[in-house]
Amino acid sequence: MVRKLWPRSLKQRLIAQLLVLQLTILLVFGLSFVTLLVVADEGGVLIGPAPVETAFAAIERGPAGKLAFAKTDKLADLLAKHPKFWFIARSDRGEILQIGEVPEIYKGISQTLDRMTYSDIRDVGDPSPYLAVLRRRSSPAGDFTVFGQGELISERSLILTFSRVSLAPMLLLLALVTVIGVPWIVNRAIKGISQLAAETDGIDIARRSYRLTETAIPSEVRPLVQGIKGALHRLDVAYDRHQRFILDAAHELRTPVAILQARLDSLAAGPDRDRLIADCERISALAEQLLDLQRLEANAKPLTPVDLVELCRDVAADLAPLAIDQGYELSFEPEVERSPIQGDPASLSRAITNLIQNAIEHAGNQGSIVVRVACDRVIEISDDGPGIPEAERERVFEPFHRLKPRDRGAGLGLNLVLQIVQRHGAQIRILTSPSGGACFRLAFADQAA
């Protein structure tokens, strides 16, 4: 697997690239500045005051208050390296302390040190025997003007010194500012995109007219948002056209089916007539279920208080004759006296009816069908039939999906139940009943187990 050079996140990629760009620019600028500084100086080198600083650091006052040079290792190394080293220091009291012989050309300067504060002097000779520096310095021994032999600083040393003293802290400071500041700037810049991403949660089949806002997004992203809005509009138009077609087709289908049923009823009794009537009933059921789906989609009503116990009792009472006629024992077993929720009574009644009819159709025309209202707003409808295999328990809610081909039913009943349950914010699960049959469990108001 090949790893990408930059992270996939746009924000991280912007931060990384800006950081590298800024650090590169600062590094090039720093090196160019040092190079220019060095080249601009005559001879390409500068003077360093290190020998004078070493000599000054060795100045001390003795017990009697007299100035003297301490015998330090650094001073000894300096004198060993430069046998002709010279140095003179004048205190503000007029005291003079000297090492070596001051060159003839500087003797006049050495006598007027009290009037000077700073100077770098370099001659044109090679190896420049008259390099000199003049500085003002303070120490426990007092305040001094020091004048002495300097040394040449190479370009490499100058660049390294400048990099260590100035460039490195600047790079570190810029890195900190970039790491802290750039994410803040980028976050502010893409804040609108983050809000836009959160708005996409509002896109749903039940809210097809919902559209994304464009007020706080960058202009570069606006064409994409406009494209998405256009695509959503086209989908809405196509969906509405599709829904109208299904609704019109279902309505148109009812009339010829009713005529066909009337003509079939007038035929002489016999096996052919019974089969034709069963087929006609299946077509009629399909048309009615299609109409139910469209009514549920188009006529979403505000939720009102509904008592699940009363609702299930009424539906069970209405379907009891049909269940008994098909060889079942239908019982209603409430575990609570009342189970109130906010819902649509008509659609909930339709969902419970479909589940009981599904049990009547598939449970083998024997045993019992139990409608139970449990605590925590739970409804269970179980039977003693063959049950539903676990692998099929999700697919049975798909439109027109059937476990076995049958003469009756259209395969839309459970899909309608699922849509009704989802519109009420509930959950539906298929379990195994104690007798091994199917058990449909509806749980409302986030009380699902």
C-alpha atoms as one frame of an Amber mdcrd trajectory, in Angstrom:
protein
   0.000   0.000   0.000   1.426   3.359  -1.069   1.076   6.104   1.522   0.131
   9.545   0.299   2.539  12.423   0.830  -0.128  14.724   2.271  -2.973  13.818
   4.639  -6.391  13.402   3.116  -7.923  16.129   5.262  -8.112  19.442   3.394
  -7.533  21.359   6.617  -4.438  19.356   7.530  -3.117  19.639   3.988  -3.511
  23.437   4.002  -1.816  23.757   7.387   1.087  21.513   6.391   1.689  23.258
   3.086   1.469  26.755   4.607   3.878  25.745   7.352   6.424  24.346   4.886
   6.054  27.395   2.637   6.541  29.905   5.444   9.495  28.081   6.964  11.140
  27.793   3.540  10.668  31.495   2.827  12.070  32.486   6.218  15.049  30.149
   5.839  15.878  31.486   2.373  15.468  35.063   3.575  17.728  34.487   6.575
  20.490  32.854   4.571  20.236  35.510   1.864  20.454  38.258   4.480  23.550
  36.751   6.072  25.174  36.228   2.692  24.434  39.811   1.682  25.780  41.079
   4.988  28.997  39.159   4.543  29.512  39.996   0.877  28.739  43.670   1.450
  31.639  43.933   3.874  35.030  44.715   2.218  37.042  41.553   1.941  34.031
  39.373   2.631  34.768  38.951   6.354  33.967  40.750   9.599  35.861  41.376
  12.828  35.080  39.462  15.989  35.741  40.851  19.517  36.323  37.445  21.120
  40.015  38.044  22.091  39.171  41.411  23.667  36.240  39.851  25.572  38.547
  37.122  26.893  41.091  39.656  28.111  38.406  41.834  29.697  36.924  38.867
  31.533  40.281  38.305  33.246  40.361  41.820  34.802  39.946  41.834  38.571
  40.756  43.994  41.566  43.223  42.789  44.122  42.809  43.094  47.902  44.282
  46.631  47.775  41.858  47.647  45.011  44.506  47.575  42.308  43.554  46.295
  38.861  45.261  43.144  37.587  44.775  40.267  35.148  43.752  36.983  36.649
  45.605  33.964  35.349  42.681  32.234  33.635  42.958  29.287  31.295  41.207
  31.174  28.493  43.615  34.076  28.763  46.567  31.686  28.768  45.252  29.936
  25.657  44.730  33.294  23.955  48.310  34.450  24.653  49.685  31.125  23.510
  47.742  31.326  20.261  48.565  35.015  19.669  51.985  35.835  21.142  51.765
  39.434  19.868  48.290  39.994  21.253  47.729  43.506  22.591  44.993  44.921
  24.765  44.406  48.059  26.801  41.589  48.864  29.220  40.793  52.241  30.786
  38.412  52.464  33.740  36.170  55.433  34.347  38.507  56.337  37.223  41.366
  56.750  34.739  43.112  53.467  35.637  45.001  51.819  32.770  45.617  48.080
  32.366  47.518  46.724  29.389  48.709  43.501  27.702  51.394  43.564  25.021
  52.566  46.518  22.993  49.913  48.734  21.421  50.746  49.283  17.721  52.227
  52.670  16.945  49.301  53.734  14.789  46.875  53.180  17.705  48.801  54.872
  20.483  46.985  58.129  19.926  43.643  56.366  20.219  44.698  54.552  23.378
  45.338  57.895  25.054  41.802  59.143  24.349  39.749  56.061  25.225  37.580
  58.062  27.609  35.998  59.784  24.599  35.104  56.641  22.650  32.467  53.899
  22.972  32.502  51.644  19.908  34.633  50.905  16.864  35.722  48.109  14.512
  38.976  48.746  12.626  40.508  46.664   9.879  43.459  47.425   7.671  44.073
  46.315   4.110  47.084  44.188   4.870  47.309  40.434   4.866  47.085  38.842
   7.347  45.701  42.150   8.652  48.017  42.837  11.595  46.091  45.921  12.668
  42.639  44.441  13.303  41.170  46.180  16.348  37.895  46.541  18.260  36.807
  49.111  20.825  33.943  48.473  23.266  32.380  49.722  26.480  32.144  47.014
  29.112  31.163  46.645  32.766  32.241  44.098  35.376  32.510  43.819  39.169
  35.859  45.563  38.789  34.137  48.653  37.323  33.161  50.289  34.011  35.768
  50.215  31.259  36.554  51.233  27.720  38.525  48.377  26.185  40.607  48.502
  23.032  42.485  45.574  21.624  43.350  43.191  18.869  40.416  41.631  17.010
  40.107  38.533  14.867  38.596  37.745  11.508  35.240  35.967  11.422  34.767
  33.548   8.520  31.607  33.539   6.483  30.733  30.049   7.694  31.108  31.012
  11.348  29.089  34.167  10.786  26.249  32.272   9.136  26.216  29.630  11.864
  26.258  32.255  14.585  23.483  34.262  12.983  21.428  31.119  12.420  21.826
  30.028  16.019  21.195  33.436  17.566  18.558  34.906  15.234  17.303  32.546
  12.553  16.537  29.510  14.727  14.414  31.476  17.255  12.597  33.155  14.380
  11.882  29.780  12.766  10.634  28.401  16.074   8.434  31.443  16.686   7.014
  31.265  13.168   6.369  27.536  13.545   4.443  28.129  16.773   2.451  30.969
  15.217   1.727  28.818  12.172   0.718  25.737  14.157  -1.602  27.789  16.373
  -2.712  30.558  14.040  -3.151  28.741  10.731  -5.569  26.100  12.118  -7.636
  28.886  13.662  -7.702  30.766  10.360  -8.498  27.618   8.357 -11.222  26.594
  10.808 -12.845  30.000  10.451 -12.528  29.797   6.674 -14.227  26.386   6.420
 -16.712  26.917   9.247 -19.451  27.350   6.678 -18.554  24.002   5.111 -18.832
  22.284   8.512 -22.249  23.853   9.045 -23.235  22.780   5.548 -22.213  19.195
   6.321 -24.390  19.283   9.441 -27.320  20.545   7.366 -27.157  17.492   5.128
 -28.666  15.487   7.997 -31.904  17.298   7.213 -32.089  15.754   3.741 -34.639
  12.974   3.987 -37.377  11.413   1.897 -39.915  12.859   4.342 -38.512  16.406
   3.878 -37.923  16.565   0.157 -38.356  20.330  -0.031 -35.393  20.899   2.328
 -32.517  22.786   0.707 -28.956  23.595   1.773 -28.095  27.219   2.598 -25.332
  29.166   0.852 -24.868  32.122   3.186 -21.675  31.123   5.045 -19.816  28.958
   2.543 -16.736  30.004   0.520 -17.363  31.083  -3.062 -15.256  28.144  -4.310
 -17.726  25.667  -2.757 -20.895  27.505  -3.795 -21.065  25.906  -7.290 -20.976
  22.466  -5.661 -23.799  23.398  -3.285 -25.824  24.835  -6.139 -25.247  21.638
  -8.093 -26.473  19.554  -5.149 -29.541  21.767  -4.777 -30.291  21.377  -8.456
 -29.904  17.601  -8.226 -32.239  17.478  -5.196 -34.818  19.536  -7.075 -34.668
  17.201 -10.059 -35.029  14.203  -7.744 -38.048  15.836  -6.075 -39.719  16.451
  -9.425 -39.043  12.896 -10.597 -40.192  11.424  -7.272 -43.429  13.425  -7.293
 -44.040  12.364 -10.909 -43.413   8.745  -9.943 -45.726   8.976  -6.939 -48.494
  10.573  -9.000 -48.151   7.802 -11.565 -48.508   5.090  -8.912 -51.451   6.859
  -7.305 -53.219   7.387 -10.613 -52.530   3.806 -11.678 -53.872   2.437  -8.388
 -57.008   4.570  -8.677 -57.554   3.585 -12.297 -57.038  -0.055 -11.376 -59.829
  -0.072  -8.803 -62.619   0.462 -11.338 -61.834  -2.445 -13.709 -61.114  -4.686
 -10.720 -64.509  -3.862  -9.217 -66.179  -4.566 -12.574 -64.245  -7.828 -12.871
 -65.306  -8.899  -9.375 -68.948  -8.178 -10.153 -68.786 -10.270 -13.316 -66.981
 -13.116 -11.553 -69.652 -13.167  -8.853 -72.262 -13.757 -11.549 -70.516 -16.857
 -12.880 -71.577 -20.343 -11.932 -69.827 -21.805  -8.907 -66.802 -23.965  -9.608
 -63.001 -24.318  -9.221 -62.239 -21.957 -12.119 -64.497 -19.268 -10.674 -62.855
 -19.597  -7.231 -59.358 -19.258  -8.714 -60.349 -16.213 -10.736 -61.945 -14.584
  -7.694 -58.762 -15.244  -5.664 -56.626 -13.654  -8.391 -58.961 -10.687  -8.578
 -58.802 -10.249  -4.796 -55.017 -10.257  -5.008 -55.070  -7.477  -7.621 -57.539
  -5.546  -5.489 -55.329  -5.930  -2.400 -52.313  -4.686  -4.359 -54.220  -1.601
  -5.509 -55.402  -0.867  -1.977 -51.896  -1.243  -0.525 -50.471   1.071  -3.168
 -53.128   3.608  -2.253 -52.309   3.163   1.432 -48.638   3.913   0.731 -49.530
   7.042  -1.214 -51.964   8.236   1.432 -49.335   7.767   4.089 -46.864   9.790
   2.005 -49.211  12.572   0.919 -51.474  12.982   3.954 -49.092  13.100   6.885
 -51.271  14.178   9.809 -50.156  15.832  13.063 -49.633  13.376  15.912 -52.304
  13.146  18.573 -52.582  11.186  21.863 -53.161   7.481  21.204 -53.671   4.664
  23.715 -51.965   1.536  22.362 -54.082  -0.735  24.598 -57.366   0.637  23.273
 -56.049   0.668  19.695 -54.903  -2.964  19.750 -58.120  -4.084  21.494 -60.259
  -2.540  18.758 -58.189  -4.022  15.922 -58.142  -7.480  17.525 -61.917  -7.355
  17.977 -62.421  -6.405  14.328 -60.198  -9.212  13.015 -61.278 -11.923  15.459
 -64.028 -13.329  13.149 -61.576 -13.560  10.243 -58.971 -15.302  12.406 -61.506
 -17.786  13.781 -62.812 -18.489  10.281 -59.245 -19.347   9.179 -58.740 -21.806
  12.071 -56.939 -19.588  14.608 -57.527 -18.594  18.186 -56.977 -14.801  18.431
 -56.357 -13.407  21.922 -55.588  -9.938  23.263 -53.334  -9.835  26.355 -52.591
  -6.341  27.721 -49.982  -6.206  30.484 -50.827  -2.581  31.343 -54.125  -0.713
  31.598 -53.008   2.189  29.405 -50.011   2.837  27.129 -50.266   6.413  25.773
 -48.109   7.730  22.916 -48.263  10.541  20.353 -49.234   9.103  16.981 -51.612
   8.835  14.043 -54.442   6.477  15.064 -55.483   5.614  11.505 -52.014   4.618
  10.284 -51.184   2.763  13.517 -54.443   0.843  13.243 -53.499  -0.053   9.671
 -50.057  -1.299  10.796 -51.505  -3.555  13.536 -54.127  -4.831  11.098 -51.461
  -5.730   8.534 -49.391  -7.621  11.124 -52.393  -9.663  12.310 -53.416 -10.377
   8.707 -49.835 -11.420   7.978 -50.014 -13.925  10.858 -53.382 -15.215   9.625
 -51.967 -15.740   6.143 -48.643 -17.378   7.062 -49.149 -19.284  10.359 -50.578
 -22.453   8.808 -54.290 -21.998   9.705 -53.868 -23.467  13.180 -52.742 -22.493
  16.657 -53.125 -19.125  18.314 -52.344 -15.516  17.450 -51.586 -13.314  20.451
 -51.689  -9.513  20.489 -49.837  -8.282  23.568 -49.301  -4.704  24.832 -46.357
  -4.733  27.236 -44.909  -2.027  29.404 -42.598   0.641  27.976 -44.949   1.190
  24.994 -44.246  -2.174  23.366 -46.622  -4.161  21.138 -45.996  -7.830  20.294
 -47.940  -9.888  17.744 -46.931 -13.571  17.810 -48.200 -16.783  16.227 -47.579
 -20.555  16.318 -46.541 -20.853  12.683 -43.193 -21.874  11.143 -41.541 -18.527
  11.971 -39.204 -16.408   9.837 -35.537 -17.423   9.319 -33.045 -14.941  10.753
 -31.463 -14.376   7.342 -34.833 -13.185   5.976 -35.954 -10.976   8.878 -34.633
  -7.772   7.312 -35.685  -8.562   3.751 -39.348  -9.291   4.521 -39.876  -5.525
   4.923 -38.766  -4.877   1.338 -41.536  -4.160  -1.178 -42.844  -7.264  -2.997
 -40.468  -9.598  -1.160 -42.045 -12.896  -0.158 -40.635 -15.967   1.562 -42.825
 -18.281  -0.526 -44.984 -17.647  -3.598 -48.625 -17.467  -2.547 -51.956 -17.012
  -4.232 -52.917 -14.117  -1.989 -51.224 -10.888  -0.925 -49.040  -8.486  -2.847
 -45.931  -8.233  -0.666 -46.481  -4.590   0.366 -48.111  -5.054   3.765 -44.945
  -5.313   5.856 -43.290  -2.495   3.927 -46.265  -0.291   4.809 -45.908  -1.323
   8.467 -42.223  -0.392   8.414 -42.940   3.074   6.996 -45.660   3.726   9.576
 -43.381   2.626  12.416 -40.503   4.789  11.178 -42.761   7.824  10.873 -43.586
   7.417  14.555 -39.915   7.237  15.538 -40.363   3.632  16.659 -38.537   0.385
  15.942 -39.783  -2.968  14.688 -38.013  -6.291  15.182 -38.826  -9.874  14.283
 -38.229 -12.382  17.081 -39.085 -16.018  17.683 -42.218 -16.671  19.722 -42.156
 -19.212  22.614 -43.871 -21.743  20.338 -41.275 -21.236  17.564 -43.412 -19.001
  15.377 -42.893 -15.369  14.402 -43.142 -12.488  16.847 -43.288  -8.891  15.545
 -42.196  -6.467  18.274 -42.942  -2.731  17.970 -41.277  -0.371  20.459 -42.202
   3.314  20.613 -40.640   6.466  22.055 -36.987   5.300  22.239 -37.931   2.456
  24.575 -36.722  -0.281  22.208 -34.739  -3.068  23.776
